């Protein structure tokens, strides 16, 4: 019998290899991994879903969520999560960070009456510093503590000056993030009266001077900054402790009881030494609801 040409044998060998590898890697291996996951790690493999006392699935232990009302205001009887930059907040289809860094300290002030390219009112753009300042102020008001923070004004924006000329003796100073008619956070800078900022005016030529101020932060960092994924389900123990008196007051509980629940829902450092202890907000709020 005449032997097949070598090129046909090569193609048949390649086809057999394709079929065998498809069966193993595309069928048997995924089935084995799925079976192992379902048998040994069923909860994690199915999203670590968490149920309330009624047996309803209310979220995942791996993904954070907001505890706010229809107007976006915090529900006072619940512990609040950290801010999220994922979509409108904890959107799994838009997981991301804000990509803003520590040098993002100047706001783009909205111009009254102006519109954007889509005809919508001009809303400007808040810098990372102003976002941190406004969140700290809001958290302070919610918890009944000082929301003051270094490099922040009392009205919750970044304490940043624009000094003219950029080099030499100052002749004009503007509080860049405080739109007129706001009262500047600083009356004078090097003997020059500080002005409020006029929306739409170009201050790029001035020297940027952030002003630290004497304030010390009471509100923890994770209460004012978003995580890298925007989906972090945890808060720090410090932030949970800050919220404990409010939650206890709203629920008519002893603060000690709320702190006990915080401890029960606190995860330790990974492998005993990596990271910091953290509190799962969803599990803690469900523990409160169960009483």
Short mmCIF file of the C-alpha atoms (twelve columns), coordinates in Angstrom:
data_MODEL
# 
_entry.id   MODEL 
# 
loop_
_atom_site.group_PDB 
_atom_site.id 
_atom_site.type_symbol 
_atom_site.label_atom_id 
_atom_site.label_alt_id 
_atom_site.label_comp_id 
_atom_site.label_asym_id 
_atom_site.label_seq_id 
_atom_site.Cartn_x 
_atom_site.Cartn_y 
_atom_site.Cartn_z 
_atom_site.pdbx_PDB_model_num 
ATOM 1   C CA . UNK A 1   0.000   0.000  0.000  1 
ATOM 2   C CA . UNK A 2   1.360   3.358  -1.009 1 
ATOM 3   C CA . UNK A 3   2.286   5.572  1.936  1 
ATOM 4   C CA . UNK A 4   0.559   8.957  2.347  1 
ATOM 5   C CA . UNK A 5   2.597   12.016 1.438  1 
ATOM 6   C CA . UNK A 6   4.477   13.541 4.342  1 
ATOM 7   C CA . UNK A 7   2.501   16.773 4.267  1 
ATOM 8   C CA . UNK A 8   -0.762  14.851 4.792  1 
ATOM 9   C CA . UNK A 9   0.731   12.900 7.715  1 
ATOM 10  C CA . UNK A 10  1.885   16.143 9.284  1 
ATOM 11  C CA . UNK A 11  -1.576  17.672 8.978  1 
ATOM 12  C CA . UNK A 12  -3.239  14.578 10.447 1 
ATOM 13  C CA . UNK A 13  -0.815  14.613 13.394 1 
ATOM 14  C CA . UNK A 14  -1.555  18.289 13.989 1 
ATOM 15  C CA . UNK A 15  -5.295  17.597 13.842 1 
ATOM 16  C CA . UNK A 16  -5.006  14.736 16.355 1 
ATOM 17  C CA . UNK A 17  -3.004  16.955 18.695 1 
ATOM 18  C CA . UNK A 18  -5.622  19.705 18.360 1 
ATOM 19  C CA . UNK A 19  -8.465  17.316 19.192 1 
ATOM 20  C CA . UNK A 20  -6.654  15.772 22.178 1 
ATOM 21  C CA . UNK A 21  -5.613  19.152 23.644 1 
ATOM 22  C CA . UNK A 22  -9.103  20.578 23.063 1 
ATOM 23  C CA . UNK A 23  -10.601 17.644 24.961 1 
ATOM 24  C CA . UNK A 24  -8.134  17.951 27.845 1 
ATOM 25  C CA . UNK A 25  -7.719  21.721 28.156 1 
ATOM 26  C CA . UNK A 26  -11.104 22.817 26.840 1 
ATOM 27  C CA . UNK A 27  -13.209 20.154 28.514 1 
ATOM 28  C CA . UNK A 28  -11.691 17.927 31.190 1 
ATOM 29  C CA . UNK A 29  -9.499  20.556 32.859 1 
ATOM 30  C CA . UNK A 30  -12.276 23.209 33.209 1 
ATOM 31  C CA . UNK A 31  -14.660 20.539 34.508 1 
ATOM 32  C CA . UNK A 32  -12.095 19.371 37.074 1 
ATOM 33  C CA . UNK A 33  -11.378 22.924 38.264 1 
ATOM 34  C CA . UNK A 34  -15.092 23.737 38.454 1 
ATOM 35  C CA . UNK A 35  -15.802 20.549 40.402 1 
ATOM 36  C CA . UNK A 36  -12.965 21.259 42.850 1 
ATOM 37  C CA . UNK A 37  -14.170 24.831 43.325 1 
ATOM 38  C CA . UNK A 38  -17.774 23.782 43.930 1 
ATOM 39  C CA . UNK A 39  -16.841 20.967 46.302 1 
ATOM 40  C CA . UNK A 40  -14.119 22.713 48.257 1 
ATOM 41  C CA . UNK A 41  -14.794 26.434 47.866 1 
ATOM 42  C CA . UNK A 42  -18.479 26.656 47.026 1 
ATOM 43  C CA . UNK A 43  -19.131 30.070 48.594 1 
ATOM 44  C CA . UNK A 44  -16.088 31.756 47.101 1 
ATOM 45  C CA . UNK A 45  -16.611 30.182 43.670 1 
ATOM 46  C CA . UNK A 46  -20.175 31.508 43.536 1 
ATOM 47  C CA . UNK A 47  -19.282 35.089 44.452 1 
ATOM 48  C CA . UNK A 48  -19.164 34.945 48.261 1 
ATOM 49  C CA . UNK A 49  -22.805 36.027 48.348 1 
ATOM 50  C CA . UNK A 50  -24.159 37.173 51.705 1 
ATOM 51  C CA . UNK A 51  -27.731 36.628 52.914 1 
ATOM 52  C CA . UNK A 52  -29.764 38.636 55.394 1 
ATOM 53  C CA . UNK A 53  -31.856 37.178 58.218 1 
ATOM 54  C CA . UNK A 54  -34.697 36.483 55.769 1 
ATOM 55  C CA . UNK A 55  -32.434 34.411 53.536 1 
ATOM 56  C CA . UNK A 56  -32.318 37.030 50.787 1 
ATOM 57  C CA . UNK A 57  -29.052 37.588 48.943 1 
ATOM 58  C CA . UNK A 58  -28.097 41.206 49.633 1 
ATOM 59  C CA . UNK A 59  -24.570 41.460 48.268 1 
ATOM 60  C CA . UNK A 60  -21.119 39.948 48.157 1 
ATOM 61  C CA . UNK A 61  -18.549 39.869 50.927 1 
ATOM 62  C CA . UNK A 62  -15.955 40.676 48.247 1 
ATOM 63  C CA . UNK A 63  -17.612 43.788 46.780 1 
ATOM 64  C CA . UNK A 64  -18.494 46.939 48.672 1 
ATOM 65  C CA . UNK A 65  -21.747 48.855 48.365 1 
ATOM 66  C CA . UNK A 66  -23.244 52.158 49.388 1 
ATOM 67  C CA . UNK A 67  -25.563 52.422 52.381 1 
ATOM 68  C CA . UNK A 68  -27.401 55.533 51.277 1 
ATOM 69  C CA . UNK A 69  -30.999 56.593 50.608 1 
ATOM 70  C CA . UNK A 70  -32.543 57.457 47.231 1 
ATOM 71  C CA . UNK A 71  -31.038 60.947 47.442 1 
ATOM 72  C CA . UNK A 72  -27.554 59.595 48.057 1 
ATOM 73  C CA . UNK A 73  -27.482 60.632 51.713 1 
ATOM 74  C CA . UNK A 74  -25.989 58.229 54.284 1 
ATOM 75  C CA . UNK A 75  -28.494 56.063 56.149 1 
ATOM 76  C CA . UNK A 76  -27.486 57.011 59.662 1 
ATOM 77  C CA . UNK A 77  -28.206 53.641 61.314 1 
ATOM 78  C CA . UNK A 78  -25.665 51.908 59.065 1 
ATOM 79  C CA . UNK A 79  -21.893 51.970 58.916 1 
ATOM 80  C CA . UNK A 80  -20.748 53.761 55.784 1 
ATOM 81  C CA . UNK A 81  -18.320 52.349 53.231 1 
ATOM 82  C CA . UNK A 82  -15.322 54.233 51.912 1 
ATOM 83  C CA . UNK A 83  -15.716 56.374 48.766 1 
ATOM 84  C CA . UNK A 84  -15.718 54.614 45.386 1 
ATOM 85  C CA . UNK A 85  -14.528 55.860 41.994 1 
ATOM 86  C CA . UNK A 86  -16.164 52.941 40.134 1 
ATOM 87  C CA . UNK A 87  -18.961 54.482 38.081 1 
ATOM 88  C CA . UNK A 88  -21.579 56.007 40.382 1 
ATOM 89  C CA . UNK A 89  -20.074 53.991 43.231 1 
ATOM 90  C CA . UNK A 90  -19.217 50.288 43.516 1 
ATOM 91  C CA . UNK A 91  -20.199 49.598 39.904 1 
ATOM 92  C CA . UNK A 92  -18.596 46.237 39.021 1 
ATOM 93  C CA . UNK A 93  -18.845 47.077 35.315 1 
ATOM 94  C CA . UNK A 94  -16.783 50.228 35.814 1 
ATOM 95  C CA . UNK A 95  -14.217 49.127 38.379 1 
ATOM 96  C CA . UNK A 96  -11.373 51.633 38.426 1 
ATOM 97  C CA . UNK A 97  -9.481  54.233 40.394 1 
ATOM 98  C CA . UNK A 98  -9.778  57.952 39.712 1 
ATOM 99  C CA . UNK A 99  -6.177  58.093 38.394 1 
ATOM 100 C CA . UNK A 100 -5.722  61.381 40.259 1 
ATOM 101 C CA . UNK A 101 -2.477  61.860 42.165 1 
ATOM 102 C CA . UNK A 102 -1.167  64.012 45.019 1 
ATOM 103 C CA . UNK A 103 -0.281  66.865 42.658 1 
ATOM 104 C CA . UNK A 104 -3.903  67.250 41.554 1 
ATOM 105 C CA . UNK A 105 -4.737  70.187 43.826 1 
ATOM 106 C CA . UNK A 106 -6.293  72.857 41.584 1 
ATOM 107 C CA . UNK A 107 -10.009 72.920 40.819 1 
ATOM 108 C CA . UNK A 108 -11.578 74.014 37.565 1 
ATOM 109 C CA . UNK A 109 -14.310 76.295 38.896 1 
ATOM 110 C CA . UNK A 110 -17.736 76.152 37.215 1 
ATOM 111 C CA . UNK A 111 -18.630 79.302 35.311 1 
ATOM 112 C CA . UNK A 112 -22.176 80.482 36.153 1 
ATOM 113 C CA . UNK A 113 -24.425 80.373 33.093 1 
ATOM 114 C CA . UNK A 114 -21.881 78.499 30.964 1 
ATOM 115 C CA . UNK A 115 -22.612 75.136 29.340 1 
ATOM 116 C CA . UNK A 116 -20.475 72.262 28.129 1 
ATOM 117 C CA . UNK A 117 -20.313 70.847 24.594 1 
ATOM 118 C CA . UNK A 118 -23.530 68.891 25.226 1 
ATOM 119 C CA . UNK A 119 -25.438 71.944 26.382 1 
ATOM 120 C CA . UNK A 120 -25.427 70.932 30.035 1 
ATOM 121 C CA . UNK A 121 -24.579 73.420 32.812 1 
ATOM 122 C CA . UNK A 122 -20.873 73.792 33.481 1 
ATOM 123 C CA . UNK A 123 -20.008 71.841 36.641 1 
ATOM 124 C CA . UNK A 124 -16.259 72.432 36.605 1 
ATOM 125 C CA . UNK A 125 -13.862 69.795 37.904 1 
ATOM 126 C CA . UNK A 126 -12.888 69.168 41.491 1 
ATOM 127 C CA . UNK A 127 -9.290  68.264 42.205 1 
ATOM 128 C CA . UNK A 128 -8.353  65.224 44.263 1 
ATOM 129 C CA . UNK A 129 -7.424  67.536 47.126 1 
ATOM 130 C CA . UNK A 130 -10.842 69.204 47.135 1 
ATOM 131 C CA . UNK A 131 -12.567 65.812 46.930 1 
ATOM 132 C CA . UNK A 132 -10.627 64.712 50.016 1 
ATOM 133 C CA . UNK A 133 -11.408 67.970 51.824 1 
ATOM 134 C CA . UNK A 134 -15.142 67.858 51.061 1 
ATOM 135 C CA . UNK A 135 -15.396 64.197 52.065 1 
ATOM 136 C CA . UNK A 136 -13.576 64.894 55.318 1 
ATOM 137 C CA . UNK A 137 -15.886 67.796 56.097 1 
ATOM 138 C CA . UNK A 138 -18.985 65.700 55.317 1 
ATOM 139 C CA . UNK A 139 -17.735 62.778 57.427 1 
ATOM 140 C CA . UNK A 140 -16.998 65.133 60.303 1 
ATOM 141 C CA . UNK A 141 -20.522 66.554 60.162 1 
ATOM 142 C CA . UNK A 142 -22.052 63.063 60.019 1 
ATOM 143 C CA . UNK A 143 -20.050 61.760 62.974 1 
ATOM 144 C CA . UNK A 144 -20.100 64.945 65.060 1 
ATOM 145 C CA . UNK A 145 -16.321 65.426 65.001 1 
ATOM 146 C CA . UNK A 146 -13.943 67.851 63.371 1 
ATOM 147 C CA . UNK A 147 -13.651 67.337 59.627 1 
ATOM 148 C CA . UNK A 148 -10.626 69.622 59.462 1 
ATOM 149 C CA . UNK A 149 -7.618  68.396 57.551 1 
ATOM 150 C CA . UNK A 150 -4.164  69.700 56.561 1 
ATOM 151 C CA . UNK A 151 -4.250  71.604 53.250 1 
ATOM 152 C CA . UNK A 152 -8.036  72.023 53.485 1 
ATOM 153 C CA . UNK A 153 -10.115 75.161 54.020 1 
ATOM 154 C CA . UNK A 154 -12.943 75.362 56.529 1 
ATOM 155 C CA . UNK A 155 -15.483 75.257 53.684 1 
ATOM 156 C CA . UNK A 156 -14.092 71.958 52.375 1 
ATOM 157 C CA . UNK A 157 -11.872 72.763 49.401 1 
ATOM 158 C CA . UNK A 158 -8.136  72.611 48.842 1 
ATOM 159 C CA . UNK A 159 -6.194  75.396 50.562 1 
ATOM 160 C CA . UNK A 160 -4.185  76.485 47.527 1 
ATOM 161 C CA . UNK A 161 -2.960  79.922 46.515 1 
ATOM 162 C CA . UNK A 162 -1.940  81.305 43.147 1 
ATOM 163 C CA . UNK A 163 0.773   83.907 43.573 1 
ATOM 164 C CA . UNK A 164 1.670   86.548 40.958 1 
ATOM 165 C CA . UNK A 165 4.259   87.047 39.657 1 
ATOM 166 C CA . UNK A 166 5.486   83.459 39.795 1 
ATOM 167 C CA . UNK A 167 8.972   84.631 40.798 1 
ATOM 168 C CA . UNK A 168 9.887   87.496 43.054 1 
ATOM 169 C CA . UNK A 169 7.888   89.631 45.466 1 
ATOM 170 C CA . UNK A 170 4.156   88.807 45.440 1 
ATOM 171 C CA . UNK A 171 1.922   91.497 43.974 1 
ATOM 172 C CA . UNK A 172 -1.333  89.549 43.752 1 
ATOM 173 C CA . UNK A 173 -2.558  86.426 45.561 1 
ATOM 174 C CA . UNK A 174 -5.690  84.382 44.774 1 
ATOM 175 C CA . UNK A 175 -7.284  81.519 46.739 1 
ATOM 176 C CA . UNK A 176 -7.550  79.355 43.635 1 
ATOM 177 C CA . UNK A 177 -10.240 76.910 44.792 1 
ATOM 178 C CA . UNK A 178 -12.589 79.372 46.494 1 
ATOM 179 C CA . UNK A 179 -14.931 80.982 43.977 1 
ATOM 180 C CA . UNK A 180 -16.169 84.501 44.640 1 
ATOM 181 C CA . UNK A 181 -17.938 85.677 46.711 1 
ATOM 182 C CA . UNK A 182 -16.357 83.208 49.183 1 
ATOM 183 C CA . UNK A 183 -14.144 84.624 51.899 1 
ATOM 184 C CA . UNK A 184 -10.570 83.409 51.328 1 
ATOM 185 C CA . UNK A 185 -9.254  81.024 53.975 1 
ATOM 186 C CA . UNK A 186 -6.229  83.291 54.410 1 
ATOM 187 C CA . UNK A 187 -6.544  87.060 54.769 1 
ATOM 188 C CA . UNK A 188 -2.986  87.886 53.702 1 
ATOM 189 C CA . UNK A 189 0.025   86.186 52.170 1 
ATOM 190 C CA . UNK A 190 3.364   87.906 52.652 1 
ATOM 191 C CA . UNK A 191 1.658   91.221 53.197 1 
ATOM 192 C CA . UNK A 192 -0.630  90.931 50.157 1 
ATOM 193 C CA . UNK A 193 -4.405  90.630 50.534 1 
ATOM 194 C CA . UNK A 194 -5.730  87.274 49.313 1 
ATOM 195 C CA . UNK A 195 -8.564  87.434 46.761 1 
ATOM 196 C CA . UNK A 196 -11.291 84.927 46.029 1 
ATOM 197 C CA . UNK A 197 -11.116 83.270 42.588 1 
ATOM 198 C CA . UNK A 198 -13.141 84.430 39.601 1 
ATOM 199 C CA . UNK A 199 -14.547 81.421 37.681 1 
ATOM 200 C CA . UNK A 200 -13.222 81.292 34.143 1 
ATOM 201 C CA . UNK A 201 -10.176 83.471 34.850 1 
ATOM 202 C CA . UNK A 202 -6.848  81.924 33.833 1 
ATOM 203 C CA . UNK A 203 -4.439  81.628 36.763 1 
ATOM 204 C CA . UNK A 204 -1.949  79.316 35.047 1 
ATOM 205 C CA . UNK A 205 0.818   81.926 35.058 1 
ATOM 206 C CA . UNK A 206 0.834   82.152 38.851 1 
ATOM 207 C CA . UNK A 207 2.936   80.126 41.265 1 
ATOM 208 C CA . UNK A 208 0.965   77.365 43.008 1 
ATOM 209 C CA . UNK A 209 1.335   77.440 46.794 1 
ATOM 210 C CA . UNK A 210 -0.496  74.796 48.874 1 
ATOM 211 C CA . UNK A 211 -0.966  75.957 52.484 1 
ATOM 212 C CA . UNK A 212 -0.752  73.248 55.121 1 
ATOM 213 C CA . UNK A 213 -2.355  74.980 58.073 1 
ATOM 214 C CA . UNK A 214 -2.432  73.765 61.696 1 
ATOM 215 C CA . UNK A 215 -5.318  71.282 61.426 1 
ATOM 216 C CA . UNK A 216 -4.903  67.663 62.453 1 
ATOM 217 C CA . UNK A 217 -7.050  65.013 60.777 1 
ATOM 218 C CA . UNK A 218 -9.559  63.167 62.959 1 
ATOM 219 C CA . UNK A 219 -11.321 61.493 60.027 1 
ATOM 220 C CA . UNK A 220 -9.236  58.475 58.834 1 
ATOM 221 C CA . UNK A 221 -7.707  58.381 55.356 1 
ATOM 222 C CA . UNK A 222 -9.926  55.572 54.069 1 
ATOM 223 C CA . UNK A 223 -13.009 57.689 54.792 1 
ATOM 224 C CA . UNK A 224 -11.872 60.283 52.248 1 
ATOM 225 C CA . UNK A 225 -10.076 58.268 49.555 1 
ATOM 226 C CA . UNK A 226 -11.281 55.592 47.136 1 
ATOM 227 C CA . UNK A 227 -9.561  52.232 46.737 1 
ATOM 228 C CA . UNK A 228 -7.675  51.269 43.578 1 
ATOM 229 C CA . UNK A 229 -10.490 48.994 42.383 1 
ATOM 230 C CA . UNK A 230 -13.365 51.123 43.621 1 
ATOM 231 C CA . UNK A 231 -14.903 47.922 45.031 1 
ATOM 232 C CA . UNK A 232 -13.193 47.525 48.427 1 
ATOM 233 C CA . UNK A 233 -15.739 45.999 50.858 1 
ATOM 234 C CA . UNK A 234 -13.686 46.889 53.933 1 
ATOM 235 C CA . UNK A 235 -12.968 49.941 56.056 1 
ATOM 236 C CA . UNK A 236 -10.262 50.431 58.639 1 
ATOM 237 C CA . UNK A 237 -10.896 49.677 62.292 1 
ATOM 238 C CA . UNK A 238 -10.290 53.384 62.979 1 
ATOM 239 C CA . UNK A 239 -13.075 54.416 60.592 1 
ATOM 240 C CA . UNK A 240 -15.441 51.850 62.089 1 
ATOM 241 C CA . UNK A 241 -14.646 53.090 65.601 1 
ATOM 242 C CA . UNK A 242 -15.346 56.667 64.480 1 
ATOM 243 C CA . UNK A 243 -18.812 55.642 63.272 1 
ATOM 244 C CA . UNK A 244 -19.692 53.469 66.274 1 
ATOM 245 C CA . UNK A 245 -21.215 56.226 68.493 1 
ATOM 246 C CA . UNK A 246 -23.541 57.403 65.687 1 
ATOM 247 C CA . UNK A 247 -24.728 53.893 64.841 1 
ATOM 248 C CA . UNK A 248 -25.250 53.064 68.516 1 
ATOM 249 C CA . UNK A 249 -27.235 56.264 69.040 1 
ATOM 250 C CA . UNK A 250 -29.436 55.693 65.975 1 
ATOM 251 C CA . UNK A 251 -30.203 52.099 67.001 1 
ATOM 252 C CA . UNK A 252 -30.562 52.696 70.714 1 
ATOM 253 C CA . UNK A 253 -27.665 50.371 71.506 1 
ATOM 254 C CA . UNK A 254 -24.747 50.651 73.876 1 
ATOM 255 C CA . UNK A 255 -21.541 51.744 72.149 1 
ATOM 256 C CA . UNK A 256 -19.796 48.761 73.742 1 
ATOM 257 C CA . UNK A 257 -22.216 46.395 71.967 1 
ATOM 258 C CA . UNK A 258 -21.546 48.028 68.602 1 
ATOM 259 C CA . UNK A 259 -17.806 47.828 69.208 1 
ATOM 260 C CA . UNK A 260 -18.166 44.125 70.017 1 
ATOM 261 C CA . UNK A 261 -19.773 43.594 66.609 1 
ATOM 262 C CA . UNK A 262 -16.950 45.572 64.984 1 
ATOM 263 C CA . UNK A 263 -14.436 43.202 66.570 1 
ATOM 264 C CA . UNK A 264 -16.385 40.127 65.451 1 
ATOM 265 C CA . UNK A 265 -16.420 41.373 61.853 1 
ATOM 266 C CA . UNK A 266 -12.783 42.432 61.705 1 
ATOM 267 C CA . UNK A 267 -10.402 40.384 59.564 1 
ATOM 268 C CA . UNK A 268 -6.784  40.249 60.676 1 
ATOM 269 C CA . UNK A 269 -3.663  40.812 58.595 1 
ATOM 270 C CA . UNK A 270 -3.207  38.474 55.640 1 
ATOM 271 C CA . UNK A 271 -0.918  35.594 56.647 1 
ATOM 272 C CA . UNK A 272 -0.600  37.317 59.995 1 
ATOM 273 C CA . UNK A 273 1.712   40.105 58.834 1 
ATOM 274 C CA . UNK A 274 0.551   41.682 55.542 1 
ATOM 275 C CA . UNK A 275 -1.705  44.721 55.470 1 
ATOM 276 C CA . UNK A 276 -3.856  46.007 58.312 1 
ATOM 277 C CA . UNK A 277 -6.923  44.619 60.079 1 
ATOM 278 C CA . UNK A 278 -10.105 45.583 58.208 1 
ATOM 279 C CA . UNK A 279 -13.850 45.533 58.853 1 
ATOM 280 C CA . UNK A 280 -16.301 44.100 56.312 1 
ATOM 281 C CA . UNK A 281 -19.035 46.752 56.168 1 
ATOM 282 C CA . UNK A 282 -21.807 44.578 54.726 1 
ATOM 283 C CA . UNK A 283 -21.313 41.784 57.267 1 
ATOM 284 C CA . UNK A 284 -21.175 44.329 60.111 1 
ATOM 285 C CA . UNK A 285 -24.419 46.021 59.030 1 
ATOM 286 C CA . UNK A 286 -26.161 42.661 58.681 1 
ATOM 287 C CA . UNK A 287 -24.979 41.709 62.171 1 
ATOM 288 C CA . UNK A 288 -26.544 44.924 63.450 1 
ATOM 289 C CA . UNK A 289 -29.830 44.161 61.687 1 
ATOM 290 C CA . UNK A 290 -29.923 40.697 63.216 1 
ATOM 291 C CA . UNK A 291 -29.629 42.313 66.622 1 
# 
